[in-house]
Every structure is written in C-alpha cells, then in structure tokens.
Amino acid sequence: MKIYTKTGDKGTSALFGGTRVPKHHIRLDSYGTIDELNSWIGLIRDQKIDTISKQTLLTIQDKLFTVGAILATDPEKAILKNGKERLAIPKISDIDITFLEDNMDAMETQLPQMTHFILPGGHTTVSYCHIARTVCRRGERMISFLNENEPTDGNVLSFINRLSDYLFVLARKLSFDLKAEEIKWIPEKKG
C-alpha cells in the first residue's frame, strides 16, 4: 500500500463511506485537530513521567483514534438501509468517559486544593500538557460546530470535554511530581 494516493490533489478528501468533501470541511478540521491532539499527547507520553500516566495516555491515544474514525465517517453512509452498521467502527462509551473521571479523581487526591487559575508553564512537560489541553478545547469547539450541522455521537463531545479537564489535572499532577512552581493568576487591582 502506498502512502500517497493522489486522490486529494484537487483539494478534496474521502470520508469513510466514500463521500468526498473539501479539505477545509469542518468534519476534516474536527478529526484533523484530534489527530494533532493525539500527536501532542504522544509527546507528553515520551517525557520522563510516571508509568501510570504513560499507560493512561496510551489508552487515551487509542480512544482518540476511535474519535477520529467516528468523525471521519459520513453519518449518512454509516448505517445500511436494513439498519446495520456499514463500517465496524468502535464507539466511545460511558465507560471511556468514566475512565477519565476516575483518573482525574485519583490524581486530585494527591494535589493541593486549587484556589486560583494557574498560568501555564513551570516545566516543559507541564507546558506540553497545557498545549494539548488547548488543542483539545479547539477540537471540542470544532466538533460542537460540526454537531450543529451534522449530528455527532454525544459521547464523542463528552469524552473530548472530559479529556481537556484530564489534561489540566495531569498538568497539575506533573507540576507536583516535577516540583515545578504553579504560578497563580491574580488579576492586578486597578486604582
């Protein structure tokens, strides 16, 4: 199998199911952003972090491939006329969302209570988490916009929303583990 197909040379891409759409279509922006997010998470996983976080991130990367596959599927061609699924794409389940929540709860038990917003930074690894979190939020905005025009699996939006929260808590946990300073955002008082 060759990597290049030349089928996109005229500015279109094929969705699963065969429908061709412009490369600037919100569906492509959505799953392209999820692909970008997956790359940032891979970079975080490549850092010197604890084994549990590495394994959790690997699981998340697998789920992001599922999200990408769901988003890359033309919903009109996903189901056959007899009601059966045309493509064997896994789903994002409530269990996947609970997995993120349980991991956040476990990390938060080790962290000092948060009393202010925190400025991103303090350590390169922590900064990677914040970049991934903001890419995740961008993906969420795009999927939300897509959902307004072409309904999307609700668990996809929930998973991506929870993932951005997870990445924030992970940034705090890694700050704690790496003994990096968390700088609180305290607005300047005027007058």
C-alpha positions in Angstrom: 0.0 0.0 0.0 1.4 3.4 -1.0 1.1 6.3 1.3 0.3 8.7 -1.5 -2.9 8.2 -3.5 -3.1 11.5 -5.5 -6.9 11.5 -4.9 -6.6 14.6 -2.8 -4.7 16.7 -5.3 -7.7 18.7 -6.2 -8.5 19.7 -2.7 -10.9 17.0 -1.6 -10.7 14.1 0.8 -12.8 10.9 1.0 -14.7 10.2 4.2 -15.2 6.6 5.4 -18.1 5.5 3.2 -16.7 7.2 0.1 -18.2 10.7 0.2 -15.7 13.3 -1.0 -15.6 16.7 0.8 -13.4 19.8 0.5 -10.2 19.6 2.6 -11.5 22.7 4.5 -14.7 20.9 5.6 -15.4 21.2 9.3 -15.5 17.4 9.6 -11.9 17.3 8.4 -10.9 20.2 10.6 -12.5 18.2 13.5 -10.7 15.0 13.0 -7.5 16.8 11.9 -7.5 18.6 15.3 -8.0 15.3 17.1 -5.0 13.9 15.1 -2.9 17.0 16.2 -4.0 16.4 19.8 -3.0 12.8 19.6 0.5 13.9 18.5 0.8 16.3 21.4 -0.3 13.5 23.8 2.4 11.3 22.3 4.9 13.9 23.1 3.8 14.1 26.7 4.0 10.3 26.9 7.6 10.5 25.6 8.6 12.6 28.6 10.0 11.3 31.9 6.7 10.8 33.7 5.2 8.1 35.9 4.2 4.7 34.4 0.5 5.1 35.3 0.3 8.4 33.4 2.1 6.9 30.4 -0.3 3.9 30.3 -3.3 6.2 30.7 -2.1 8.4 27.9 -1.6 5.4 25.7 -5.2 4.3 26.3 -6.4 7.9 25.6 -4.4 7.8 22.3 -6.2 4.7 21.3 -9.6 6.3 22.1 -8.6 9.4 20.1 -8.1 7.1 17.0 -11.7 5.9 17.6 -12.9 9.5 17.9 -11.1 10.3 14.6 -12.7 7.3 12.9 -16.1 8.3 14.1 -15.6 11.9 12.8 -14.2 10.7 9.5 -17.3 8.7 8.7 -20.1 10.1 6.6 -23.1 9.7 9.0 -25.5 9.1 6.0 -23.4 6.2 4.9 -22.6 4.7 8.3 -25.9 2.8 8.5 -27.2 0.5 5.8 -30.9 0.5 4.8 -31.5 -2.6 6.9 -30.3 -0.7 10.0 -27.0 -2.5 10.3 -23.7 -0.6 10.6 -21.8 -0.4 7.3 -18.4 0.1 8.9 -17.1 -1.6 12.0 -16.1 1.5 13.9 -15.8 1.2 17.7 -17.8 3.6 19.8 -16.9 5.9 22.7 -18.8 4.6 25.7 -19.8 6.0 29.1 -17.0 3.7 30.4 -14.4 5.7 28.4 -15.7 8.9 30.0 -15.7 7.4 33.5 -12.1 6.2 32.9 -11.0 9.9 32.5 -13.1 11.0 35.5 -11.7 8.2 37.7 -8.1 9.1 36.7 -8.8 12.8 37.5 -10.2 11.9 40.9 -7.2 9.8 41.7 -4.7 12.5 40.7 -6.6 15.2 42.6 -6.3 13.3 45.9 -2.6 14.0 45.8 -2.8 17.7 44.9 -3.2 20.8 46.9 -6.5 22.5 46.6 -6.7 24.9 43.7 -7.7 28.4 44.8 -6.9 30.4 41.6 -6.4 30.0 37.9 -2.9 28.8 37.1 -0.7 30.2 34.5 0.5 27.6 32.0 4.2 26.7 32.4 6.7 25.9 35.1 8.3 22.9 33.3 8.5 21.8 29.6 6.4 18.6 30.3 3.7 20.7 32.0 3.7 23.1 29.2 3.1 20.2 26.7 0.0 19.3 28.8 -1.3 22.8 28.5 -0.7 22.9 24.8 -2.5 19.6 24.4 -5.4 20.9 26.6 -5.9 23.9 24.4 -5.7 21.8 21.2 -8.3 19.6 22.9 -10.6 22.6 23.5 -10.2 23.7 19.9 -11.2 20.2 18.8 -14.2 20.4 21.1 -15.3 23.7 19.6 -15.0 22.2 16.1 -16.9 19.1 16.9 -19.6 21.2 18.6 -19.9 23.2 15.4 -20.0 20.1 13.3 -22.7 18.7 15.6 -24.9 21.7 14.9 -24.9 20.9 11.2 -24.4 17.1 11.2 -25.4 15.4 14.5 -22.4 13.6 16.1 -22.3 10.9 18.7 -22.9 12.7 22.0 -20.3 10.6 23.8 -17.6 12.0 21.5 -18.3 15.5 22.7 -18.4 14.4 26.3 -15.2 12.4 26.0 -13.3 15.4 24.4 -14.7 17.8 27.0 -13.6 15.5 29.9 -10.2 14.9 28.2 -9.4 18.6 28.3 -10.2 18.6 32.1 -8.0 15.5 32.4 -5.1 17.2 30.7 -5.4 20.2 33.1 -5.3 17.9 36.1 -2.4 16.0 34.6 -0.5 19.2 34.2 -1.1 20.0 37.9 0.0 16.5 38.9 3.2 16.7 36.8 3.9 20.1 38.2 3.7 18.5 41.7 5.8 15.4 40.7 8.4 17.6 39.0 8.4 20.1 41.8 7.6 22.8 39.3 6.1 26.1 40.6 2.5 26.7 39.9 2.1 30.4 39.4 -1.4 31.6 40.4 -3.1 34.1 38.2 -4.0 37.0 40.5 -5.5 39.9 38.5 -3.9 43.3 39.0 -6.0 45.6 41.2 -6.9 48.8 39.4 -6.9 52.1 41.1 
